[in-house]
Each structure stands twice: as C-alpha cells, then as structure tokens.
Amino acid sequence: MDPYEVVLYPLMTESASLMVEKENKLVFAVNLKANKLDVKRAVEQLYEVKVESVNTEVTSKGGKKAFVKLHPDFRASDLAIKLGLL
C-alpha cells in the first residue's frame, strides 16, 4: 500500500498528548485495510523516524487508530511539533 493511503492523519486528544510525553507514542487514524507492518513502514517513510512498535484499534465508529511507539533515538514530541500538533 502507498504510505499516503495507509496513514490518513495524526490524532491529538488529551490522552494522546499524554502518550507523546510519557510513552514516546503518536496516534494516527489509518486505513481499515492496513495492518501493523503497513503502518510501521508508512510512518517510517513519511516522517523519517524509526518505529519500535505499533498497536491498532478499530473504533466503535468504524475507523481505525494506530498507536505508534517510536525508537528511543527519536522523540515523539519533536515529530508532534513538526506536524503542528503541539
């Protein structure tokens, strides 16, 4: 899948901002058909970071969220600022 089809947009809620600070994680809305490996590759290509792990969740509204934990060499807060989330 094309990285732009996989990652739809970043999500920033109150709980997501706490994850950025405490757990080095970012939250993205992703394509329903994308699997964890697709999300990992897409985030690494689009944002030039190294991803440590990905957890996904299908929401009650029919969307899909991906919780992306970055490698310790990269800071989620730096990427969030670059994306205009913080």
ABEGO torsion letter per residue (X at the ends): XBAAAABABBBBBAAAAAAAAAAGBBBBBBBAABBAAAAAAAAAAAAGBBBABBBBBBBAAGBBBBBBBBBAABBAAAAAAAAGAX
